[in-house]
Amino acid sequence: MVVVNPYAKKAKAPVAAAAAAAAAAPSGPVNPYTKPKPKLERQNQQPRSPPPVNASTTFSQAFGDVDPDAHFGEEERAQQVAFEESLASASAGNGSANATNSNNANGMSARDHHRMLDGNALHISTRQRGNPILAHIRNVPHQFSAMVPDYIFAPTRCALFLSLRYHNLHPNYIHRRIAELKSDFTYRMLLCYVDVDDNAASVLFLNDLCVKNNFTLILAWSEEESARYLETVKAFDGRDPTIIKGREYTEHIDQASHALGSVRSVNKTDASQLLTQFGTWKNLAGASIEELSVCPGVGPKKVRRLWEAFHRPFSAETAKRRKEEREKEKKTSPATGDEAKCNDIKGPPAL
């Protein structure tokens, strides 16, 4: 019988076991409220093998009893049939003719599509893809759409683009495009890019064609200029036409000042001073060189130009005839009066 002393000290754990326990313990402070994660035992699972397949079974044998239209109703079938018919018509016809005449799945033609276009953007036909002038359109928003003309600015304004080089190769192209438009737009512009040297006959023909078909002919001599025309028409679409009209003067003083301002180097201050000095337009037009010279602020050049503006004829033939008469008079007698004084003032005779 073995007797155990209850007061004997317990033996210490081996050093190796203590070191292993210290290494397994976490180095930082331990949160007493965290639950220890249960250890997951790795199960040795072997990969499942795929089910056996009969190598002689084909796709049609395996899925032959599945109905492909089982999940389609009558409405889906009708839409699918309409879509297939539209694809067949698009592949059978010409690309440009189908863009105008063929209908899509909803039964809407390109002509009906014009009414649904956004008015804030410049709409470009899909047939214009690849046109080099499109790279220079930067100041207005633009987008591609299926439509009859090449460009649409508004529901009632459109444009066709034509290159003279292409027109010389295909002279019937512009006739067909004009016939496609019919009478849908009130403002119709033909933007012609002049890219050939010998262009007089072609431009004359297009000018006559535009007059007969109610078109506005715009000639552009570079790709950048063509793009600027399109941007300008779109930017000023819907604006008041008075912004490009000249100012109308209703008061007499304003009309007289504007007329005198057309004489070279005569400004508004000079015009006001002359009208104040002479009182009426009649007195100013009939004033002599001495009377114009005494007006303050009006120098010799302005005096000569004013006097010539009131006394020089507008017709070149009449001016030539009067010049010959004056030369004959100079040979017989020296110049006197205002003409002699005007000739003494040096300076180029220009208005």
FENFEN-V908480 format. One record per pair of residues at least 12 apart in sequence whose C-alpha atoms are under 10 Angstrom apart, sorted by the first residue. I is the first residue (numbers start at 1). J is the second residue. Records with the same first field share a line. If there is no record, write none. Layout:
BEGIN
I->J, J
END
This chain:
BEGIN
79->105, 106
80->105
81->105
82->104, 105, 106, 107
83->104, 105, 106
84->105
85->103, 104, 105
86->102, 103, 104, 105, 106, 107
87->102, 104, 105
89->102, 103, 104
90->102, 103, 104
95->127
96->126, 127, 148
97->148, 180
98->110
99->111, 125, 126, 127, 146, 147, 148
100->146, 147, 148, 149, 180, 181
101->147, 148, 180
109->146, 147, 148
110->145, 146, 147, 148, 149
111->146, 147, 148, 149, 180, 181, 184
112->147
113->145, 146, 147, 148
114->145, 146, 147, 148, 149, 152, 154, 155, 156, 184
115->154, 155, 156
116->155
117->145, 146, 147, 152, 153, 154, 155
118->142, 143, 153, 154, 155
119->152, 153, 154, 155, 234, 237
120->140, 141, 142, 153, 154, 234, 235, 237
121->140, 141, 142, 143, 144, 152, 153, 154, 234, 235
122->137, 140, 141, 142, 143, 144, 145, 151, 152, 153, 154, 158, 230, 231, 233, 234, 235
123->141, 142, 143, 144, 145, 146, 147, 149, 150, 151, 152, 153, 154, 158, 234
124->142, 143, 144, 145, 146, 147, 149, 150, 151, 152, 153, 159
125->143, 144, 145, 146, 147, 148, 149, 150, 151, 152, 160
126->143, 144, 145, 146, 147, 148, 150, 151
127->144, 145, 146, 147, 148, 149, 150
128->144, 150, 151, 161
129->144
131->161, 223
132->223, 224, 227
133->193, 222, 223, 224, 225, 226, 227, 228, 230
134->223, 224, 226, 227, 230
135->223, 224, 227
136->223, 224, 225, 226, 227, 228, 231
137->224, 226, 227, 228, 229, 230, 231
138->227, 228, 231
139->227, 228, 231, 232, 234, 235
140->230, 231, 232, 234, 235
141->231, 234, 235
142->231, 234
148->160, 177, 178, 180, 181, 184
149->161, 177, 178, 180, 181, 185, 188
150->162, 177, 190
151->188, 189, 230
152->185, 188, 230, 234
153->187, 230, 231, 233, 234, 235, 236, 237, 238
154->185, 187, 234, 237, 238
155->184, 185, 186, 187
156->184, 185, 186, 187, 188
157->184, 185, 186, 187, 188, 189, 233, 234, 237
158->181, 184, 185, 186, 187, 188, 189, 190, 233, 234
159->185, 187, 188, 189, 190, 191, 215, 216, 217, 230
160->174, 177, 178, 181, 188, 189, 190, 191, 192, 215, 217
161->174, 177, 189, 190, 191, 192, 193, 218, 226
162->174, 190, 191, 192, 193, 194, 219
163->191, 192, 193, 194, 195, 196, 220
164->192, 193, 194, 195, 196, 197, 198, 199, 202, 203, 206
165->193, 194, 195, 196, 197, 199, 202
166->193, 195, 196
167->192, 202, 206
168->196, 199, 202
171->202
174->190, 206, 209
175->209
178->190, 209, 210, 213, 215
179->213
182->213
183->213, 214
186->214, 215
187->214, 215, 216
188->210, 213, 214, 215, 216, 217
189->210, 214, 215, 216, 217, 218, 230, 233
190->206, 207, 210, 215, 216, 217, 218, 219
191->215, 216, 217, 218, 219, 220, 226, 227, 229, 230
192->206, 217, 218, 219, 220, 221, 226
193->218, 219, 220, 221, 222, 223, 225, 226
194->219, 220, 221, 222, 223, 226
195->220, 221, 222, 223
196->221
203->217, 219
252->281
253->271, 272, 275, 280, 281
254->268, 271, 272
256->268, 271, 272, 275, 280, 281
257->269, 270, 271, 272, 273, 274, 275
258->271
259->271
260->272, 274, 275, 306, 309
262->309, 351
263->302, 305, 306, 308, 309, 350, 351
264->301, 302, 305, 306, 309, 350, 351
265->298, 301, 302, 305, 306, 351
266->298, 301, 302, 303, 305, 306, 351
269->297, 298
270->295, 296, 297, 298, 302
271->298
273->295, 296, 297, 298
274->292, 295, 296, 297, 298
276->295
277->291, 292, 294, 295, 296
278->291, 292, 295
284->306, 307, 310
285->306, 307, 309, 310, 311
286->307, 310, 311
287->306, 307, 310
288->303, 307, 337, 338, 339, 341, 342
289->303, 304, 306, 307, 337, 338, 339, 341, 342
290->303, 338, 341
291->303
292->304, 306, 307
300->342, 345, 346, 347
301->342, 345, 346, 347, 348, 349, 350
302->351
303->342, 345
304->339, 341, 342, 343, 344, 345, 346, 347, 348, 349, 350, 351
305->342, 347, 348, 349, 350, 351
306->351
307->338, 339, 342
308->339, 342, 349, 350, 351
309->350, 351
326->339
END
